[in-house]
Amino acid sequence: MDFETLLKELCTLNGASGDEGAVRSYIIEKIKNKCQYKIDPMGNIIAFKNGINNTKNKVMISAHMDEVGMIVTSIKSDGTLTLSPVGGIDARVVIGRKIRVNGIQGVIGSKAVHNLTADEKNKAAEFSSLYADIGAENKEDTEKLVCPGDYVYFDSEYYKFGDDFVCGKAIDDRFGCAVMIMMINSNLAYDCAFTFVVQEEVGLRGARVAAFTVDPDFAIVLEATTAADIPPASDEKKCCILGKGAVVSYMDRSTVYDRELYLLSKQIAEENHIPWQTKTMVAGGNDSGAIHITRSGVRTMAISIPCRYLHSPASAAKVSDMEASLTLAEKMLEKMCLL
């Protein structure tokens, strides 16, 4: 199975928090003959892959299926749609972007510049001031096609560019899903549980439930994290850098990571010549925040890829960082199973 093709197909799918069905169905098709799996009431896929050897410890590897998106809140008299973000989206990155709702193309609009007040011109746009335009004549025409509660997705292309770069929506966290599919389709040295979870972008909800069910001793969370590695960011504000390998954090806003696992990951990376880096800022968070405090506690680490323009229609990452993350996850799984 080709990793880059897998990633492209996953990123092209639409699946915001609470609407992960298309992503879930795709993943099941890729893993159904390679492991045992079930779908829990939240919509998480909980899979178990037998390894060549039994494990001393129960290890769980997790990634979230959902992406950021938008949802229709009302239809105005002129046929345009008011929206609310699903997950953390900066309103400034969506103005003028192509979107789809129920398969219908449209565009995100905002108040015309010449109609803005002096105060509005000096403030960042808010979602309450935006609307989706699907080309309808009036409210009645729109109501034939769309209703409140329908999801709105970025209509963006996935493509390769530059030196080893890929660009597209939902790299956060279809990258992690792609890595786990690759691992499930490989010959693992040790048994492992894999959880493809829902609703990370709205509060780490699926991971909390999945971790409670699996009850692991150790967990690896696969993620994409903000790089901010181009000017005008100063060195300490760059967080992490594209092309410098897998990112392993010591702390973020939701987790203080297991110290032994953090140091072990550095040792394993150096011994196996795996490009490795850490974050220079305590920022962001991921499903580790829910997993590490589940039941009596789970020893947890996160392996991420640096990603520019996160939570936008055009996130950018490097394939080499993804490959480094996959290799590090495989090596850490082997170590965790025997700690």
VOPASE-190212 format. One record per residue (C-alpha): residue number from 1; x, y, z. Coordinates in steps of 0.001 Angstrom, whole numbers, plus 524288, in hexadecimal, padded with zeros to 5 digits. Layout:
N
TORKE  num      X      Y      Z
TORKE  NUM      X      Y      Z
...
This chain:
339
TORKE  num      X      Y      Z
TORKE    1  80000  80000  80000
TORKE    2  805AD  80D26  7FBF5
TORKE    3  805EA  816DE  8075A
TORKE    4  804A4  82326  7FF1F
TORKE    5  7F8EB  81DF5  7F78F
TORKE    6  7F2AE  819DC  8045B
TORKE    7  7F4BC  8275A  80A31
TORKE    8  7EF46  82E34  7FE32
TORKE    9  7E300  825DF  7FE3F
TORKE   10  7E0F6  82814  80CCF
TORKE   11  7E2D3  836D4  80BEC
TORKE   12  7D942  837C2  800A3
TORKE   13  7CE67  831E0  808F8
TORKE   14  7C584  83AD8  810D7
TORKE   15  7C3E8  837E0  81F3B
TORKE   16  7C267  842C0  82931
TORKE   17  7BFCD  83FD1  8377D
TORKE   18  7B317  83839  83876
TORKE   19  7B2D4  8352A  829DE
TORKE   20  7BE0D  82B7E  82898
TORKE   21  7B656  820E6  82191
TORKE   22  7BD0F  821B4  81451
TORKE   23  7CA7D  82131  81A98
TORKE   24  7C698  815EE  82361
TORKE   25  7C166  80DF9  817DB
TORKE   26  7CDE2  8103F  81013
TORKE   27  7D689  80BFC  81B5F
TORKE   28  7CE96  7FFB3  81DC8
TORKE   29  7D04D  7FBB6  80F90
TORKE   30  7DF0B  7FCFD  8112F
TORKE   31  7E044  7F547  81DF7
TORKE   32  7D4DA  7EBB1  81E81
TORKE   33  7DCAC  7DFD3  81A19
TORKE   34  7E8C8  7E319  8220A
TORKE   35  7E3C3  7E455  83001
TORKE   36  7D837  7E2E1  83910
TORKE   37  7D044  7EF42  83AC6
TORKE   38  7C3B0  7F4E0  8401B
TORKE   39  7BCA9  801E5  83F8B
TORKE   40  7B890  80761  84CB0
TORKE   41  7AC6E  80FC7  84F47
TORKE   42  7B461  81C56  84D67
TORKE   43  7B893  817F2  83FCE
TORKE   44  7C6B4  814BF  84334
TORKE   45  7CD36  8094B  83C4C
TORKE   46  7D3FC  800DB  84679
TORKE   47  7DCE3  7F70E  83FBE
TORKE   48  7E604  7EC8E  844CE
TORKE   49  7F156  7E74C  83CDC
TORKE   50  7F83F  7DAC5  840B3
TORKE   51  806F9  7DBA9  84036
TORKE   52  81120  7D136  83E5E
TORKE   53  81351  7D170  84D1C
TORKE   54  80A6A  7D392  858A6
TORKE   55  80CEA  7DFFF  86038
TORKE   56  81021  7E20B  86E86
TORKE   57  808AF  7EEF3  86E70
TORKE   58  7FC44  7F32A  86797
TORKE   59  7FF94  7FE0D  85DEC
TORKE   60  7F5C6  806AF  856E2
TORKE   61  7F8CE  80F39  84B20
TORKE   62  7EEBC  8199F  8480A
TORKE   63  7EB73  823F7  83DC8
TORKE   64  7DF2A  82BC7  83B5C
TORKE   65  7D6B9  82A8E  82F36
TORKE   66  7D005  837C8  83017
TORKE   67  7D42A  84497  829FC
TORKE   68  7D01D  85295  82C6C
TORKE   69  7C484  8575F  82495
TORKE   70  7B85A  85FAC  82582
TORKE   71  7A9EE  85D67  827D8
TORKE   72  79DF2  864B7  822EA
TORKE   73  796BF  86C1A  82D9D
TORKE   74  78C58  8734F  825AE
TORKE   75  787FD  87758  8181F
TORKE   76  78660  885D7  81581
TORKE   77  77BF4  88C1D  80D0F
TORKE   78  785A2  88E14  801DB
TORKE   79  788D1  87F80  801A6
TORKE   80  79625  88052  8080E
TORKE   81  799CF  877E3  813AE
TORKE   82  79E94  87BE1  8210A
TORKE   83  7A912  87314  826A5
TORKE   84  7AF93  86E8D  83303
TORKE   85  7BD2F  86870  83353
TORKE   86  7BE99  85A2C  83729
TORKE   87  7CBBE  85A67  83DEB
TORKE   88  7D5C6  86527  83E90
TORKE   89  7D566  86CC4  831D3
TORKE   90  7DA25  87AB6  8308F
TORKE   91  7CFAB  8820A  828F0
TORKE   92  7DA41  8892A  8215C
TORKE   93  7DE97  87CC3  81A46
TORKE   94  7D12E  87991  814A0
TORKE   95  7CD19  8864F  80E1A
TORKE   96  7CC3F  8846B  7FF65
TORKE   97  7CE9A  875C7  80045
TORKE   98  7C74B  86BC6  7F835
TORKE   99  7BE78  862D3  8001D
TORKE  100  7B4F8  857A5  7FE67
TORKE  101  7A870  85505  805C0
TORKE  102  7A0AB  848CC  80243
TORKE  103  7A940  847B5  7F62F
TORKE  104  7A575  85567  7F1B8
TORKE  105  7B078  85EE3  7EEE4
TORKE  106  7B0DB  86C63  7F4BA
TORKE  107  7B9BF  876C9  7FA53
TORKE  108  7BB9D  87D54  80787
TORKE  109  7B84C  88BBE  80706
TORKE  110  7B9AB  89735  81031
TORKE  111  7B5A5  8A556  810D6
TORKE  112  7BB1B  8AD27  8056C
TORKE  113  7C738  8B4FD  808E3
TORKE  114  7C11F  8C1F7  804DC
TORKE  115  7B5D5  8BF5F  80E3F
TORKE  116  7BE72  8BCD9  81A1B
TORKE  117  7BEDD  8C6FF  824D7
TORKE  118  7CC05  8CC57  82930
TORKE  119  7CB03  8C3EA  8355D
TORKE  120  7C7EB  8B7A0  82D69
TORKE  121  7D39C  8B9E7  8248E
TORKE  122  7DCB3  8B954  8304B
TORKE  123  7D717  8ACA7  835B7
TORKE  124  7D861  89E9B  83161
TORKE  125  7CC30  898E5  82B2B
TORKE  126  7C353  89080  8339E
TORKE  127  7BB11  88503  82F54
TORKE  128  7AEBC  88C6E  832B0
TORKE  129  7B1F4  895D4  82783
TORKE  130  7B421  88B43  81D3C
TORKE  131  7AAA5  883E5  81497
TORKE  132  7AA9C  878FB  80A8F
TORKE  133  7A5AA  87C72  7FD02
TORKE  134  7A0FD  870C8  7F4DD
TORKE  135  79B43  87915  7E9E8
TORKE  136  78D14  877F6  7EE21
TORKE  137  78355  882A9  7EAD9
TORKE  138  77C9B  882E2  7F812
TORKE  139  779D0  87B77  804A5
TORKE  140  76FB0  872B3  7FE41
TORKE  141  7795F  86E07  7F3E1
TORKE  142  783BC  86B2C  7FE14
TORKE  143  77A45  863AA  806BC
TORKE  144  77869  859D4  7FBBA
TORKE  145  786C5  8565F  7FCB8
TORKE  146  78BDC  85987  80A48
TORKE  147  786DA  85A19  81833
TORKE  148  78C81  85E1F  8255F
TORKE  149  7957A  853A0  82A9C
TORKE  150  79B5E  85044  81D62
TORKE  151  7AA31  84FE5  81D08
TORKE  152  7B245  85920  814B7
TORKE  153  7BFA6  854CC  80FE5
TORKE  154  7CB2E  85B30  80952
TORKE  155  7CB5A  857AB  7FAE3
TORKE  156  7DA13  85721  7F96C
TORKE  157  7E398  84F52  7F129
TORKE  158  7EDFA  8461D  7F65D
TORKE  159  7FAD9  84774  7EF2B
TORKE  160  8099B  84619  7F009
TORKE  161  81274  851D8  7EE76
TORKE  162  82042  8567B  7F090
TORKE  163  82A20  84D6A  7F6EE
TORKE  164  8226C  84235  7FD0D
TORKE  165  816D7  84AC7  80132
TORKE  166  8088F  846D8  800FF
TORKE  167  7FD0E  8500F  80292
TORKE  168  7EECD  84DC0  80592
TORKE  169  7E41F  84E4C  80FB7
TORKE  170  7E33C  844A6  81B05
TORKE  171  7F1A3  840CF  81BA1
TORKE  172  7EE2D  842A2  829FE
TORKE  173  7EC22  83769  82CA4
TORKE  174  7EA6D  82ECB  820C6
TORKE  175  7F939  82DB1  82174
TORKE  176  7F7BA  82630  82E28
TORKE  177  7ECF3  81DB8  82878
TORKE  178  7F58C  81A79  81CC7
TORKE  179  800D0  8166C  825A3
TORKE  180  7F807  80D4F  82D74
TORKE  181  7F265  8072C  82118
TORKE  182  8004F  804A6  81C81
TORKE  183  803D5  7FE7A  8298A
TORKE  184  7F7B0  7F5DC  829C6
TORKE  185  7FB05  7F11C  81C1A
TORKE  186  808EB  7EDBB  82029
TORKE  187  80E95  7E267  827E4
TORKE  188  80F67  7E815  83585
TORKE  189  81945  7E2A4  83F0B
TORKE  190  80F9A  7E3E5  84A5F
TORKE  191  80107  7E47A  84CD0
TORKE  192  7FB3C  7F229  84C5A
TORKE  193  7EE25  7F90A  84DA1
TORKE  194  7EB36  803E3  843DC
TORKE  195  7E098  80E09  845FF
TORKE  196  7DB81  816B7  83B18
TORKE  197  7D3F9  82092  8431E
TORKE  198  7C99C  82AEA  840FC
TORKE  199  7C783  838E8  84599
TORKE  200  7D55D  83CAB  8494D
TORKE  201  7D386  84A43  843AF
TORKE  202  7C851  84D62  84CF3
TORKE  203  7CE07  84884  859B2
TORKE  204  7D55A  83B86  858E6
TORKE  205  7C87B  8344F  85A90
TORKE  206  7CA4D  827CA  852E9
TORKE  207  7D7C9  82521  8588A
TORKE  208  7D2A2  825AF  86676
TORKE  209  7C8BB  81B0F  8637D
TORKE  210  7D211  812AD  85B75
TORKE  211  7DCC4  812F3  865BD
TORKE  212  7D306  80F08  8703F
TORKE  213  7CF11  80348  867FC
TORKE  214  7DCDD  7FED9  86472
TORKE  215  7E297  801C3  871EF
TORKE  216  7F0C7  80218  86D22
TORKE  217  7FD4B  802C5  874EE
TORKE  218  803C6  80B57  86AA3
TORKE  219  7FEA5  813FD  85FB5
TORKE  220  8045C  81A9C  853C5
TORKE  221  7FC7C  825AF  84DDE
TORKE  222  7FF5A  828D2  83F9B
TORKE  223  7FCA0  836F6  83BF6
TORKE  224  7FFBE  842E2  833C6
TORKE  225  80491  84ECC  83B15
TORKE  226  8067E  85D23  837CB
TORKE  227  813CC  8601D  831F5
TORKE  228  813D8  86F0D  830A1
TORKE  229  82183  86D81  82B03
TORKE  230  821FD  87893  82134
TORKE  231  824AB  8872D  82324
TORKE  232  8218A  88F72  82A8D
TORKE  233  821D1  884EF  83528
TORKE  234  82E14  885A1  83D84
TORKE  235  8355B  87912  840B9
TORKE  236  82E8E  8769F  84DAB
TORKE  237  82132  87948  8478E
TORKE  238  822E5  86FE5  83C39
TORKE  239  81E01  864B2  844BB
TORKE  240  82302  85A2D  83B60
TORKE  241  8286A  859F1  82D91
TORKE  242  82449  852EE  82139
TORKE  243  82E91  8498E  81C51
TORKE  244  83522  84732  8296F
TORKE  245  82DB1  83AD8  82C89
TORKE  246  823D5  83583  83633
TORKE  247  81F9C  83E81  8414F
TORKE  248  81F40  83936  84F3A
TORKE  249  81A67  842B2  8598D
TORKE  250  81DD2  8434F  867F6
TORKE  251  811DD  84BB8  86B44
TORKE  252  80676  852A3  864EB
TORKE  253  7FA21  85931  869E3
TORKE  254  7F318  84C73  86CA2
TORKE  255  7FDF9  84306  8708A
TORKE  256  80AC5  84211  877CD
TORKE  257  81038  8364C  8709D
TORKE  258  81644  82A63  876EB
TORKE  259  8245D  82E58  8793C
TORKE  260  82A35  820CF  87740
TORKE  261  82333  81F33  86A3B
TORKE  262  82790  82CB3  865BC
TORKE  263  835D5  829AD  8689C
TORKE  264  83495  81BE6  8631C
TORKE  265  82F3B  8212C  8564A
TORKE  266  83B4C  829BE  854C5
TORKE  267  84428  81E2B  85785
TORKE  268  83CDE  81557  84DF0
TORKE  269  83D03  81FD3  8436B
TORKE  270  84B99  821F5  844B8
TORKE  271  84EC1  8136C  844F9
TORKE  272  846C2  8110A  838AA
TORKE  273  84A8F  81DA9  83199
TORKE  274  83C7C  82276  8317B
TORKE  275  83B28  83150  82FCB
TORKE  276  8359E  83669  83C9B
TORKE  277  83254  84386  842C1
TORKE  278  82A96  84929  84DF3
TORKE  279  82204  8553A  84EF4
TORKE  280  82826  861E2  85392
TORKE  281  81B44  866B4  85937
TORKE  282  8113A  86146  862A9
TORKE  283  80587  862BF  859BA
TORKE  284  7F9DF  85B8E  85432
TORKE  285  7F4EA  84E5C  85889
TORKE  286  7EFC3  84177  85372
TORKE  287  7E8D8  834F7  85781
TORKE  288  7F3BE  8321B  86131
TORKE  289  7ECCB  83BA8  86A1C
TORKE  290  7E15A  8324C  86B93
TORKE  291  7E8B2  82577  86A6A
TORKE  292  7F312  82770  874E1
TORKE  293  7E8FB  829DB  87FAC
TORKE  294  7DFD6  81EB2  87C0C
TORKE  295  7DCA8  81491  88694
TORKE  296  7E898  81371  88F67
TORKE  297  7F15C  81AA5  885B5
TORKE  298  7F85D  81731  87918
TORKE  299  806B2  81999  87629
TORKE  300  8059D  821B3  869D2
TORKE  301  80DE5  827EF  85F47
TORKE  302  80A7E  82F15  852C0
TORKE  303  811A0  82DFF  845D0
TORKE  304  80DF5  8390A  83CAC
TORKE  305  81180  83EB6  82F93
TORKE  306  81427  84D4F  82E4F
TORKE  307  8099C  85387  825FA
TORKE  308  8081F  86146  820A1
TORKE  309  7FADD  86809  81F6E
TORKE  310  7F42B  85E3E  82871
TORKE  311  7E538  85E87  828E1
TORKE  312  7E470  86501  81BA7
TORKE  313  7E071  86083  80DF5
TORKE  314  7EED6  85F53  80A45
TORKE  315  7F750  85927  814CA
TORKE  316  8054A  85636  8109D
TORKE  317  80E3A  84B59  81563
TORKE  318  819D9  84343  810CD
TORKE  319  81969  834E0  80D73
TORKE  320  826D1  832A0  81380
TORKE  321  8219E  836E8  820DF
TORKE  322  81649  82D66  81F5F
TORKE  323  81F7C  82241  81C1B
TORKE  324  827DB  8257F  827F1
TORKE  325  81BC3  8258C  83099
TORKE  326  8174C  81851  82B80
TORKE  327  824A1  81249  82E10
TORKE  328  82590  81830  83BB1
TORKE  329  817DD  81345  83F15
TORKE  330  81B9C  80584  83AED
TORKE  331  82819  805BD  84308
TORKE  332  82161  80B98  84EFC
TORKE  333  816A8  8014C  84E54
TORKE  334  820F5  7F696  84F40
TORKE  335  8274B  7FD18  85B07
TORKE  336  81A8A  80000  86232
TORKE  337  8160E  7F1FE  860E8
TORKE  338  82180  7ED6A  86922
TORKE  339  823AE  7F887  872EE
